[in-house]
Amino acid sequence: MRQALTGLTTRGRCFVAAGFSTALSAVVLGEDDLLRVAVFLAALPLIAAFLVARTQFRLSCQRVISPARVPAGEPATVRLTLDNISRVPTGLLLLEDTLPYTLGGRPRFVVDRVPAGDSRTVHYEAGGELRGRYRIGPLRLRLTDPFGLVELTRGFSSTDFLTVVPTVHPLPTLGLGGAWSTGGDSSSRSVAVQGDDDAATREYRDGDDLRKVHWRSTARIGKLMVRREEQPWQTRAAILLDARLSRHRGEGTGSSFEWSVSAAASIGVHLGRLGYSLRLFSDSGELHTGTDGDFSAGHQLLDQLAIFASSSSLEMDRGVQALRQANEDGLLVAILGDIGPDEAQALATGRAGTARSIGVLCDVSSWMGGSAADRGAVFARHEASVSVLRRCGWRVVVGRRGRTITEAWAQVGVSAYAASGNMSFGVEPAAVS
């Protein structure tokens, strides 16, 4: 009963205060009829509190989020099913689900009487513009009387998660030619050789068969090494995502960093559908999922990128070093911000001469404000980096504000000719005013 009294609403407290005031006036004026009104005003919220406190019923709640993974800017439907598993009907119920502020306001519902053994279902939409993994719940239940004089809050403990992933843009399937194609059964090449001393090896990765450990190389190098008896080189790919905040411009969802994350998601999903096994690197090193680093399953990549955050690092050495140590000689797609020619040269130097590499360079000057001189200096550095990568045999595409990765990816075929010298033009210059 004490808890019920603390649940008096503003209306209920006003009724109690009005009852005592009226009673005082009735005593002063000697009006018996007015005293009866005072008793009624004061007793009504107390009786309501007693009845609400005596409510004896049990409820269960089930929450279903469909889909549980949505692109940024698109809503998911949250369906709440409330079951009355007791033998008595409920009164008037107020439901309020708990949502992060980035997903919108807290949804509230009024549910009328629920008979014993019956259920009620309500639904609402939740979604946001910001990537992330958001906790939804717990559901809070407010019990109230028909007059709104008393309100008690009870809560469920269960919560669920909604994952807001980067926007995935469809990419055109381009004929990359020769070693760039995904191939079929011929997408594997045997590197096994005769003799135990000359066996081609690589560093052990989580999930490798321990029967393929090459003990002689392990003893010589000091690291666990395995045989590369058959390496599917045409179906392996790595994505290097530059997350250094200092190398990006813009704010919020309209920044070059968010453009890069969306580009990584689009390229990763595209390569996964083409049959590539996928590894993900950032300037901080390699990112892993589960027991290995294979992100070829689209939901694993999107879940990782949904919580991918920018870094305060100023250098990309750790990421480049992790890429070298991984001995990843398949297709590399590097999504870069405002890098200089020296960084571009260091990245290109770490790749084998026959390795296939694509650079997606953000022209961050298109995301910049400020003076034309500042934008011009950044654009000149960007053009110099593009030239360095192309001279090293990379295919380079350029991302700009207002252009999706779908439009930029079409440059892959063109930049192949530009890199080989068959065409004299590169990327079109950005307008600098």
C-alpha positions in Angstrom: 0.0 0.0 0.0 2.9 2.4 0.8 4.3 1.8 -2.7 0.9 2.5 -4.2 0.7 5.8 -2.3 4.0 6.8 -3.8 2.5 6.1 -7.2 -0.1 8.8 -6.9 -0.2 10.9 -10.1 -0.4 14.7 -10.1 -4.1 14.3 -10.6 -4.4 12.0 -7.6 -2.3 14.3 -5.3 -4.6 17.2 -6.4 -7.6 15.2 -5.4 -6.1 14.5 -1.9 -5.1 18.1 -1.4 -8.6 19.3 -2.6 -10.2 16.8 -0.1 -8.3 18.1 2.9 -8.9 21.8 1.9 -12.6 21.1 1.4 -12.7 19.3 4.8 -11.0 22.3 6.5 -13.5 24.6 4.9 -16.5 22.4 5.9 -15.3 22.4 9.5 -14.9 26.2 9.6 -18.2 26.9 7.9 -20.1 24.0 9.6 -21.3 22.5 6.4 -22.0 18.8 6.6 -22.7 18.4 2.9 -19.3 20.0 2.0 -17.6 17.6 4.4 -19.1 14.7 2.5 -17.6 16.1 -0.7 -14.3 16.4 1.1 -14.4 12.8 2.2 -15.2 11.7 -1.3 -12.3 13.7 -2.9 -9.7 12.4 -0.4 -11.0 8.8 -0.4 -11.2 8.3 -4.1 -7.4 8.3 -4.8 -6.8 6.2 -1.7 -9.3 3.5 -2.8 -7.7 3.6 -6.3 -4.2 3.1 -4.8 -5.5 0.2 -2.7 -7.1 -1.6 -5.7 -4.0 -1.1 -8.0 -1.7 -2.4 -5.2 -3.9 -5.5 -4.8 -3.7 -6.3 -8.5 -2.7 -9.9 -8.8 -1.7 -11.0 -12.3 1.3 -12.3 -14.2 2.4 -11.1 -17.6 5.0 -12.3 -20.0 6.4 -10.2 -22.9 8.0 -11.2 -26.2 9.8 -8.7 -28.4 10.6 -9.5 -32.1 12.7 -7.1 -34.2 12.3 -7.5 -37.9 14.8 -7.3 -39.4 17.4 -7.3 -36.7 19.9 -5.7 -39.1 19.0 -2.6 -41.1 20.9 -0.1 -43.2 21.4 3.4 -41.8 18.3 5.5 -42.4 15.9 2.6 -42.8 13.5 1.5 -40.1 13.0 -1.9 -38.4 9.6 -3.1 -37.0 9.6 -3.9 -33.3 6.6 -6.1 -32.3 5.7 -6.5 -28.7 3.4 -9.4 -27.6 2.0 -9.2 -24.0 0.5 -12.4 -22.6 -1.7 -12.6 -19.5 -0.7 -15.9 -18.0 -2.7 -15.4 -14.8 -6.3 -16.3 -14.0 -7.5 -12.8 -13.5 -7.9 -10.1 -16.1 -5.8 -7.0 -16.1 -6.8 -3.4 -15.8 -5.7 -0.5 -17.9 -2.0 -0.9 -18.9 0.5 1.7 -20.2 3.5 0.2 -22.0 6.7 2.0 -22.6 9.7 0.4 -24.3 13.2 1.7 -23.7 15.1 3.1 -26.8 18.4 4.9 -27.2 17.8 8.6 -28.1 19.5 8.0 -31.5 16.6 5.7 -32.5 13.9 8.2 -31.6 11.5 8.8 -28.7 10.3 6.1 -26.4 7.2 4.5 -27.8 4.2 4.4 -25.5 1.0 2.4 -25.8 -2.3 2.1 -23.9 -3.6 -1.4 -23.6 -7.1 -1.9 -22.3 -8.3 -4.9 -20.3 -6.5 -8.2 -21.2 -8.6 -11.2 -20.2 -7.0 -14.2 -18.5 -5.0 -16.3 -20.9 -5.3 -13.7 -23.7 -2.6 -11.6 -25.3 -2.2 -8.2 -26.9 0.2 -7.2 -29.7 1.5 -3.7 -30.5 4.3 -2.6 -32.8 6.3 0.4 -33.7 9.2 1.4 -36.0 12.8 2.1 -34.8 15.8 3.2 -36.9 18.5 5.8 -37.0 21.0 7.5 -39.2 24.0 6.5 -37.1 25.7 3.1 -37.4 25.9 1.0 -34.2 24.5 -1.8 -32.2 21.7 -0.6 -30.0 20.0 -2.2 -27.0 16.2 -2.1 -27.0 14.4 -2.7 -23.8 13.6 -3.4 -21.1 9.8 -2.9 -21.5 8.3 -1.0 -18.6 4.7 -1.5 -17.6 2.6 1.1 -15.9 -0.5 0.0 -14.0 -3.1 2.7 -13.6 -6.7 3.0 -12.5 -9.5 4.2 -14.9 -9.4 7.7 -13.4 -5.6 8.1 -13.8 -5.1 8.8 -10.1 -2.5 6.1 -9.4 0.3 4.8 -11.5 2.7 2.0 -10.6 5.7 1.0 -12.8 6.9 -2.5 -13.2 9.6 -3.7 -15.6 10.7 -6.7 -17.6 14.3 -7.7 -17.7 14.7 -8.9 -21.3 16.4 -6.8 -23.9 17.2 -7.2 -27.6 19.6 -5.6 -30.0 19.1 -3.8 -33.3 22.2 -3.4 -35.5 22.3 -0.4 -37.8 24.8 -1.2 -40.5 26.4 1.0 -43.2 24.5 1.6 -46.4 25.4 -1.0 -49.0 25.4 0.3 -52.6 25.3 -2.2 -55.5 28.5 -2.3 -57.5 28.8 -3.1 -61.2 30.4 -6.4 -62.1 33.4 -5.3 -64.2 35.6 -7.6 -66.3 38.9 -7.2 -64.5 40.7 -9.5 -66.9 43.3 -12.2 -66.4 44.4 -12.7 -62.9 41.7 -10.2 -61.8 38.8 -12.5 -62.6 37.4 -14.8 -59.9 37.6 -17.9 -62.1 36.0 -21.2 -61.5 37.7 -24.5 -60.7 40.9 -23.0 -61.9 40.9 -20.4 -59.2 43.3 -22.5 -57.2 46.9 -23.0 -58.0 49.2 -25.6 -56.5 52.4 -24.3 -54.9 53.4 -27.6 -53.5 56.9 -28.6 -54.6 59.0 -31.7 -54.4 61.2 -32.0 -51.3 60.6 -31.1 -47.7 63.1 -28.3 -47.7 61.5 -26.3 -50.5 57.9 -26.6 -49.3 56.0 -23.3 -49.7 54.8 -22.1 -46.4 52.9 -19.3 -44.7 52.2 -18.3 -41.2 49.6 -20.3 -39.2 46.1 -18.8 -39.0 43.3 -19.7 -36.7 41.4 -22.6 -38.1 44.2 -24.1 -40.2 44.6 -27.9 -40.2 47.4 -28.8 -37.7 48.3 -31.7 -39.9 49.7 -29.1 -42.4 52.2 -27.6 -40.0 55.6 -27.6 -41.5 57.9 -28.2 -38.5 61.2 -27.6 -40.2 60.1 -24.1 -41.3 58.6 -23.5 -37.8 61.9 -24.3 -36.1 63.9 -22.1 -38.5 61.6 -19.1 -38.4 60.4 -19.3 -34.9 56.7 -19.1 -35.7 54.2 -21.7 -36.4 54.2 -22.3 -40.3 51.9 -24.4 -42.4 52.2 -25.7 -46.0 50.5 -23.8 -48.8 49.8 -26.9 -50.8 46.9 -25.4 -52.6 46.2 -21.7 -52.4 43.1 -20.2 -53.9 44.8 -17.0 -54.8 42.2 -15.7 -57.2 39.4 -15.9 -54.5 41.2 -14.2 -51.7 40.8 -10.5 -50.9 41.7 -8.1 -48.2 40.2 -4.7 -47.4 42.4 -2.0 -45.8 40.2 0.8 -44.3 41.9 4.0 -43.2 40.1 5.0 -40.0 42.4 7.8 -38.9 40.1 10.7 -38.1 42.9 13.3 -38.9 42.8 12.1 -42.5 39.1 12.6 -43.0 36.9 15.7 -43.3 33.3 16.5 -42.7 31.0 15.7 -39.8 28.5 13.1 -38.9 26.9 10.9 -41.6 28.1 13.3 -44.3 31.8 12.9 -43.5 34.4 11.3 -45.7 34.9 8.7 -42.9 31.3 7.5 -43.1 31.6 7.5 -46.9 34.7 5.2 -46.6 32.9 2.8 -44.2 29.9 2.6 -46.6 32.4 2.0 -49.4 34.1 -0.8 -47.5 30.7 -2.4 -46.8 29.6 -2.2 -50.4 32.9 -3.6 -51.8 33.1 -6.4 -49.2 29.5 -7.6 -49.9 30.2 -7.4 -53.6 33.4 -9.4 -53.3 31.7 -11.9 -51.0 29.0 -12.5 -53.6 31.7 -13.2 -56.2 33.2 -15.9 -54.0 36.1 -14.1 -52.4 37.2 -15.0 -48.9 37.7 -11.7 -47.2 40.0 -10.3 -44.5 39.6 -6.8 -43.0 42.4 -4.5 -41.9 42.5 -1.0 -40.5 45.3 1.3 -39.6 45.4 -0.5 -36.2 45.9 -4.0 -37.6 43.7 -6.9 -38.7 40.1 -7.2 -37.5 38.8 -10.7 -36.7 35.4 -12.4 -36.4 34.7 -15.6 -34.6 37.6 -18.0 -34.8 39.2 -16.6 -37.9 39.4 -13.4 -40.0 37.1 -14.5 -42.9 34.5 -11.8 -43.5 33.1 -13.3 -46.7 29.7 -13.8 -45.0 28.0 -10.4 -45.6 26.4 -10.2 -42.1 29.8 -10.7 -40.4 31.3 -7.8 -42.3 28.4 -5.5 -41.8 28.2 -6.3 -38.1 31.9 -5.4 -37.7 31.5 -2.2 -39.7 28.4 -1.2 -37.8 30.6 -0.7 -34.7 33.7 0.4 -36.5 35.0 3.6 -35.0 37.5 6.2 -36.1 41.0 6.1 -34.6 43.2 8.9 -33.2 46.3 7.4 -34.8 48.4 9.6 -37.0 50.3 6.8 -38.9 49.2 3.8 -40.9 52.3 1.7 -40.2 50.6 -0.8 -38.0 48.0 -1.6 -40.6 50.5 -1.9 -43.4 52.7 -4.1 -41.2 49.8 -6.4 -40.3 49.0 -6.7 -44.0 52.6 -7.8 -44.7 52.7 -10.2 -41.8 49.5 -11.8 -43.0 51.2 -12.6 -46.3 48.0 -11.6 -48.0 48.9 -11.8 -51.7 45.4 -11.9 -53.1 43.3 -8.9 -54.2 43.8 -5.8 -52.0 41.3 -2.9 -51.9 42.7 0.0 -49.8 40.1 2.7 -48.9 42.1 5.7 -47.9 41.6 9.2 -46.7 44.0 12.1 -47.1 47.3 10.3 -47.6 50.4 11.8 -48.9 52.8 10.5 -51.6 55.2 9.0 -49.0 52.4 7.0 -47.4 51.2 5.9 -50.8 54.7 4.7 -51.7 55.1 2.8 -48.5 51.8 1.1 -49.0 52.6 0.1 -52.6 56.1 -1.1 -51.7 54.7 -3.7 -49.4 52.8 -5.4 -52.2 54.3 -8.1 -54.5 54.8 -7.1 -58.1 52.1 -9.5 -59.3 49.6 -8.8 -56.5 46.3 -7.2 -57.6 45.6 -3.8 -55.8 42.8 -1.3 -56.0 43.1 2.0 -54.2 39.9 3.9 -53.4 41.1 7.4 -52.5 38.8 9.9 -50.9 39.3 13.4 -52.3 38.7 15.0 -48.9 39.0 18.5 -50.4 35.4 18.0 -51.6 34.3 17.6 -47.9 36.3 20.6 -46.8 35.2 24.2 -46.1 37.7 27.0 -45.5 39.7 28.8 -48.1 40.4 27.8 -51.7 44.1 27.7 -50.9 43.6 25.1 -48.2 41.4 23.0 -50.5 43.8 23.3 -53.3 46.8 22.1 -51.2 44.8 19.0 -50.1 43.7 18.3 -53.6 47.3 18.6 -54.9 48.5 16.1 -52.3 45.6 13.8 -53.3 46.6 14.0 -57.0 50.2 13.2 -56.1 49.2 10.1 -54.2 47.0 8.9 -57.1 50.0 9.2 -59.4 52.3 7.3 -57.1 49.9 4.4 -56.8 49.2 4.2 -60.5 52.9 4.2 -61.3 53.2 1.2 -58.9 50.6 -0.7 -61.0 47.5 0.0 -58.8 44.1 0.6 -60.1 42.8 3.9 -58.5 39.3 5.2 -58.1 38.3 8.4 -56.5 35.5 9.1 -54.0 34.1 12.5 -53.7 31.3 14.1 -51.8 28.0 13.6 -53.6 29.3 10.6 -55.5 28.4 7.1 -54.3 30.8 4.2 -54.4 28.7 2.8 -57.3 29.7 5.6 -59.5 33.3 5.6 -58.3 33.7 1.8 -58.8 33.1 2.2 -62.5 36.5 3.9 -62.7 38.2 0.5 -62.0 38.3 -0.6 -65.6 39.4 2.9 -66.8 42.1 3.2 -64.3 43.6 -0.1 -65.4 44.4 1.4 -68.8 45.6 4.6 -67.2 48.0 2.7 -64.9 49.5 0.8 -67.9 49.9 4.0 -69.9 47.4 3.0 -72.6 45.3 6.1 -71.7 46.6 9.5 -70.8 43.8 10.7 -68.6 43.3 9.9 -64.9 40.7 11.3 -62.6 38.9 14.4 -63.4 40.0 17.4 -61.4 37.8 18.6 -58.6 36.4 22.1 -58.8 38.3 24.4 -56.4 36.9 27.8 -55.9 
